[in-house]
């Protein structure tokens, strides 16, 4: 019998959670809850910061920030 180490199990669990939270059913459910509704009347400077954060999170460079030893010289 083959056993998996904790790192493999945690990676698999994290991947499964991301997959499920990305599903349309969960997104629809979350939007129906008042706590998770996006505010449409937030100040412009906060909207700009959120847009910048989203851009960093979705860029390939954003992945490097979370790895040990990753360079932050580009900031």
N, C-alpha and C positions, 0 to 999 in steps of 0.2 A: 504494500500500500504506500502511495506517495503522499507526503504531507507538504503543505505550503507554509512558508514562514509568515510571520505577522506582517511584514512589509507588503508581500503579495496580496494578502487578504485585505489590508487597508487600502491598497491601490485599487483593487477590484471593487471594494465597497464605495470608495470615493467616486469611481467612474460610474457606478450604478446610480448613486444619488444624483450626480450631475445629469445623467441621462433622464432620470425620472423628473427632476425639477425643470428640465427643458421641454417636457412634453406639453402639448397644447392643452390637455385636460387640466394639468396643474396650473398653467398660466391663467386659464379661464377662471379656475376656482380662486386663485389668489387675487385676481382683479375684482372678484365679487366681494371680497372682504375689505371693509373700510380701512383697515390698518395697512394694507398693501396697495392701495390706490395711489397712483402718481398724482401729485399736486400739480395743477396746471397754472396756478398763480404764484409760483415762487419767484423771488427776485432774480433779475437777469444775471447778477454776478454768481449766484448759486447755480443757476442753470448752466452757465459757462463752465463752472468747476465740475459739475456732473458730466457734461459733454466731454471735457478733457479727461476725466477719470475713465469714462467708458472707452474713449479712444486708446488710452494706455492699456486698459485691460484686454482689449481685443487685438492689440498689435503684437507681432512676434517678439518685439523688444520687451514687452510687459512680462513675458514668461521668464526672461533672464533675471529679472529683479528678484525672483523668489528662490533662485538657486544659490546655494552656498558658494561663496567665492566669485559671484557675478560682479562684473565691473559696473560702477555707477558713475563713471567719468563723463558720460554723455549728458548728465543733468546739469 
